[in-house]
Amino acid sequence: MGMLEGKVGIITGAGRGLGRSHALLMASEGASVVVNDLGGEWDGTGSDDRAASETAADIVGMGANAVANFDDVADWEGAQNMVNQAVETYGRLDFLVCNAGFVRDRIVFNMTEAEWDSVIRVHLKGHFVPTRWAATYWREQSKLTGEPVNASIVYTASEAGLFGNPGQPNYAAAKAGIAGMGITVARELKRYGVRVNTINPRARTRMTVNTFGADQLTADEGQFDMNDPDNVSPWIAYLCTDDAADITGETFVCGGDQVQLMQGWKRENRIRKGKDRWTVAELAEAKAELFSTRSEDK
C-alpha cells in the first residue's frame, strides 16, 4: 500500500511537466486523482484536452484511478466544478495541489497590461479560486462530523517570488503573493484540520526551458539529472500524507537531491531615536548604522 492509499486529490496543471510528475507519483502511492489541465501553451495561449486526457489515461493504465478535468483554474465556476467532480466521482476530497501557470516575461518598462493581468490571473487567482471551493467543502465536512478533516493544500510558488528575477515582475509578484497567501490560509484553515504549505520547485519545464534555455537545464549523459521534474514530486506527495499532518504554514525550495526549509521576512537591524520623531537629516546620518549588519554579498 502506498502512503496516499484511499486519498482523493486535485492537481492543477497536471497534463505536463511538474503537474504530470505529481499526478503519476501520487497515483502510484494510491491516490485517486482529478487531473486538471486546460492544455494551453507555455505562454498560456490556446487549449487542448489531450494533455489532461493522456495523463489520466496513463494513470488508469497503471491500474490506478484518475479522471481528466479541463476547467480554467482561475474561473469561479470552473474551480467549483473541479471540487464537485472529485467528490461526485470518488466520494471525497483530501488534497489540492495548485500547480497550473505560465509565463509572459518582459522587463517592466516593456510589459503590457495584458501580460501583467494574464500572469497574475492564472497564478494568483488560479491558486485562490480552487482553494476557496475546496476550503468550503472541508469546512462543511468538519461541521458535519464535528472533527478536523485531515486535508492538505500544496501551493506552487517560485524563487523568483522569494528573491526576485529580472524580466519577470508579473510572475515574481504572483509567486510572492502565493507564498504570502499560503501562510495566511494555513492559519485560517488550521482549526478545520486543513494544512497549507508552499513549495518553490527547481525543475526543467516548458516555462524554465523558454526562460533559461534547455542547454542550461539538461544533465550530461549518465549524470544525475538535477532538473528532472520527477525530483520535486516526492516532497509534494509527502506533504499530502498523514505523516505530514503536523506540517503547515511552511515554505520549501525543492528539487534535485534536496528539500530546503525557508524562513520568511525577519528583522536584520533597526535604529531608534528614543520616543521622538526622526528628522530627514537625522536619518541620513543614521543610515550607516541601519545597514551596519549588511554583508557585502547582499
Secondary structure, 3 states (H helix, E strand, C coil): CCCCCCCEEEECCCCCHHHHHHHHHHHHCCCEEEEECCCCCCCCCCCCCHHHHHHHHHHHHCCCCEEEECCCCCCHHHHHHHHHHHHHHHCCCCEEEECCCCCCCCCCCCCCHHHHHHHHHHHHHHHHHHHHHHHHHHHHHHHHHCCCCCEEEEEECCHHHHHCCCCCHHHHHHHHHHHHHHHHHHHHHHHHCEEEEEEEECCCCHHHHHHHCHHHCCCCCCCCCCCCHHHCHHHHHHHCCHHHCCCCCCEEEEECCEEEEECCCCCCCCCCCCCCCCCHHHHHHHHHHHCCCCCCCC
